[in-house]
Amino acid sequence: MSAREDMLARVRAALADGAAPPPVARSYRTADRLDEGAGEALEALLELLVERLVDYRALVRRSPTAEVAAAVVAALGERGARRVVVPRASSRPASTTWGPASSWSATTRR
């Protein structure tokens, strides 16, 4: 018997007479909605995420939902990006300044 077979036999023996695991609780949020009072908890969670990202020396930009596209474009421009691939469902927002037309090449992929 190989070491692998021996180890698997031991695991099987240990699990053979054990009880079934308890059911997994599925009480987590499954939709984009916040319960009353959850706004403060969400803000605290976002602050924790930002702190941890900064610990990893990540540049964090926070913006309202309506300004996310402009923030992404600004970040890409600062990094010297000249080509961008966007999902087919996305579209280039009219309010966003993408720079000179010759400097950007937007490619749509499925």
Residue frames relative to the residue before (quaternion, step in Angstrom):
aa qw qx qy qz dx dy dz
M 1.0000 0.0000 0.0000 0.0000 0.00 0.00 0.00
S 0.3978 -0.7201 0.5182 0.2341 3.57 -0.89 0.99
A 0.6669 -0.4899 0.3731 0.4195 3.54 -1.29 0.29
R 0.6220 0.5445 -0.3324 0.4541 3.58 1.07 -0.76
E 0.6791 0.4845 -0.2875 0.4705 3.56 0.85 -0.99
D 0.6275 0.5380 -0.3273 0.4578 3.57 1.03 -0.78
M 0.6710 0.4941 -0.2951 0.4675 3.58 0.91 -0.94
L 0.6635 0.4936 -0.3102 0.4690 3.60 0.92 -0.85
A 0.6218 0.5311 -0.3396 0.4648 3.59 1.03 -0.72
R 0.6512 0.5116 -0.3144 0.4641 3.59 0.99 -0.79
V 0.6435 0.5114 -0.3174 0.4729 3.57 0.99 -0.84
R 0.6569 0.5102 -0.3080 0.4618 3.59 0.89 -0.92
A 0.6566 0.5070 -0.3094 0.4648 3.58 0.96 -0.84
A 0.6601 0.5094 -0.3092 0.4574 3.58 0.98 -0.81
L 0.7257 0.4304 -0.2386 0.4807 3.58 1.05 -0.73
A 0.5152 0.7006 -0.3982 0.2918 3.59 1.16 -0.49
D 0.8093 0.2540 -0.1399 0.5109 3.61 0.78 -0.87
G 0.4522 0.6915 -0.4456 0.3444 3.58 1.22 0.35
A 0.5620 -0.5879 0.4653 0.3494 3.53 -1.28 0.39
A 0.5977 -0.5515 0.4382 0.3828 3.53 -1.25 0.46
P 0.5360 -0.6226 0.4432 0.3587 3.60 -1.01 0.66
P 0.5618 -0.5973 0.4359 0.3710 3.60 -1.11 0.56
P 0.5920 -0.5719 0.4138 0.3888 3.60 -1.14 0.50
V 0.4791 -0.6655 0.4980 0.2820 3.54 -1.13 0.70
A 0.4194 -0.6953 0.5252 0.2547 3.58 -0.88 0.96
R 0.1294 -0.7994 0.5853 0.0400 3.57 -0.81 1.00
S 0.3179 0.7903 -0.4678 0.2358 3.56 0.97 0.86
Y 0.4405 0.7022 -0.4638 0.3129 3.59 1.21 0.19
R 0.6302 -0.5490 0.4016 0.3744 3.52 -1.28 0.43
T 0.1315 -0.8159 0.5607 0.0504 3.58 -0.86 0.94
A 0.7344 0.3302 -0.2197 0.5507 3.61 1.23 0.12
D 0.5358 -0.6136 0.4710 0.3385 3.54 -1.26 0.35
R 0.4666 0.6104 -0.5154 0.3795 3.52 0.25 1.30
L 0.2716 -0.7531 0.5783 0.1569 3.51 -1.12 0.68
D 0.4122 -0.6745 0.5514 0.2667 3.54 -1.00 0.81
E 0.6651 -0.4955 0.3633 0.4244 3.55 -1.23 0.38
G 0.7979 0.2514 -0.2059 0.5077 3.56 -0.82 0.97
A 0.5530 0.6312 -0.3938 0.3752 3.59 1.23 -0.15
G 0.4944 0.6790 -0.4224 0.3406 3.59 1.21 -0.31
E 0.6609 0.4972 -0.3009 0.4748 3.57 0.98 -0.87
A 0.6471 0.5118 -0.3161 0.4683 3.57 1.00 -0.82
L 0.6462 0.5114 -0.3193 0.4679 3.57 1.00 -0.79
E 0.6435 0.5164 -0.3219 0.4644 3.58 0.95 -0.82
A 0.6465 0.5058 -0.3156 0.4761 3.60 0.99 -0.81
L 0.6466 0.5140 -0.3150 0.4674 3.57 1.01 -0.78
L 0.6461 0.5061 -0.3173 0.4751 3.59 1.00 -0.79
E 0.6362 0.5215 -0.3298 0.4632 3.59 1.00 -0.77
L 0.6324 0.5208 -0.3241 0.4729 3.58 1.03 -0.79
L 0.6356 0.5199 -0.3231 0.4704 3.59 0.98 -0.84
V 0.6561 0.5085 -0.3131 0.4615 3.59 0.88 -0.92
E 0.6420 0.5249 -0.3274 0.4528 3.60 0.91 -0.87
R 0.6954 0.4723 -0.2821 0.4623 3.56 0.89 -0.91
L 0.6317 0.5172 -0.3364 0.4694 3.59 1.03 -0.69
V 0.6414 0.5113 -0.3167 0.4762 3.58 1.00 -0.81
D 0.5927 0.5628 -0.3610 0.4490 3.60 1.07 -0.68
Y 0.7110 0.4097 -0.2410 0.5182 3.58 1.13 -0.65
R 0.5038 -0.6924 0.3788 0.3513 3.54 1.35 0.37
A 0.3516 0.7133 -0.5193 0.3128 3.57 1.06 0.76
L 0.3853 -0.6742 0.5726 0.2629 3.54 -1.14 0.64
V 0.1224 -0.8097 0.5732 0.0272 3.57 -0.59 1.15
R 0.0697 -0.7689 0.6352 0.0202 3.53 -0.92 0.98
R 0.1275 -0.7752 0.6151 0.0674 3.55 -0.87 0.94
S 0.1041 0.7899 -0.5964 0.0973 3.54 -0.90 0.91
P 0.5784 -0.5557 0.4487 0.3940 3.57 -1.20 0.43
T 0.6818 -0.5064 0.3392 0.4045 3.56 -1.19 0.56
A 0.6708 0.5207 -0.3063 0.4303 3.58 0.90 -0.86
E 0.7445 0.3987 -0.2144 0.4907 3.59 1.19 -0.48
V 0.3587 0.7588 -0.4833 0.2490 3.60 1.24 0.17
A 0.6504 0.5236 -0.3302 0.4402 3.61 0.87 -0.89
A 0.6617 0.4960 -0.3087 0.4699 3.59 0.93 -0.86
A 0.6459 0.5159 -0.3248 0.4596 3.61 1.01 -0.76
V 0.6386 0.5134 -0.3232 0.4734 3.58 1.02 -0.79
V 0.6524 0.5106 -0.3134 0.4642 3.58 0.93 -0.88
A 0.6497 0.5102 -0.3201 0.4638 3.58 0.94 -0.84
A 0.6617 0.5016 -0.3083 0.4643 3.59 0.93 -0.88
L 0.6560 0.5025 -0.3157 0.4664 3.59 0.94 -0.82
G 0.6492 0.5235 -0.3135 0.4541 3.55 0.98 -0.84
E 0.6541 0.5144 -0.3086 0.4607 3.57 0.99 -0.82
R 0.6987 0.4460 -0.2628 0.4938 3.59 1.11 -0.65
G 0.5401 -0.6623 0.3855 0.3480 3.60 1.27 0.04
A 0.3190 0.7590 -0.5125 0.2440 3.59 1.18 0.40
R 0.1327 -0.7988 0.5837 0.0602 3.54 -0.97 0.88
R 0.7556 0.2278 -0.1574 0.5936 3.58 1.25 -0.35
V 0.0582 -0.7937 0.6055 -0.0088 3.54 -0.98 0.89
V 0.1991 -0.7473 0.6221 0.1219 3.56 -1.02 0.85
V 0.0524 -0.8049 0.5910 -0.0060 3.58 -0.77 1.05
P 0.5662 -0.5865 0.4398 0.3769 3.61 -1.10 0.56
R 0.6350 -0.5571 0.3765 0.3804 3.55 -1.12 0.64
A 0.6598 0.5223 -0.3161 0.4382 3.61 0.97 -0.77
S 0.6307 0.5299 -0.3415 0.4526 3.58 1.16 -0.44
S 0.0958 -0.7672 0.6282 0.0875 3.49 -1.21 0.43
R 0.5445 -0.6083 0.4598 0.3493 3.53 -1.17 0.53
P 0.3739 -0.7442 0.4984 0.2407 3.61 -0.53 1.08
A 0.5229 -0.6683 0.4404 0.2932 3.54 -0.94 0.93
S 0.6798 0.5110 -0.2974 0.4339 3.59 1.07 -0.67
T 0.6103 0.5704 -0.3499 0.4240 3.58 1.25 -0.13
T 0.3161 -0.7278 0.5778 0.1912 3.55 -0.98 0.88
W 0.1528 -0.8196 0.5500 0.0488 3.55 -0.49 1.20
G 0.5756 -0.5769 0.3957 0.4233 3.58 1.19 -0.01
P 0.7516 -0.3607 0.2628 0.4858 3.56 -1.26 -0.10
A 0.5808 -0.6234 0.4015 0.3359 3.56 -0.96 0.92
S 0.6667 0.5219 -0.3122 0.4309 3.58 1.00 -0.72
S 0.6746 0.5226 -0.3046 0.4232 3.59 1.18 -0.44
W 0.7283 0.3838 -0.2336 0.5173 3.62 1.23 -0.25
S 0.0556 -0.7544 0.6530 0.0376 3.51 -1.14 0.75
A 0.0744 -0.8119 0.5790 0.0068 3.56 -0.26 1.28
T 0.1062 -0.8003 0.5900 0.0137 3.55 -0.73 1.11
T 0.2182 -0.7709 0.5845 0.1281 3.57 -0.89 0.90
R 0.0638 -0.7903 0.6094 0.0000 3.54 -0.91 1.01
R 0.5118 -0.6248 0.4844 0.3362 3.56 -1.21 0.45
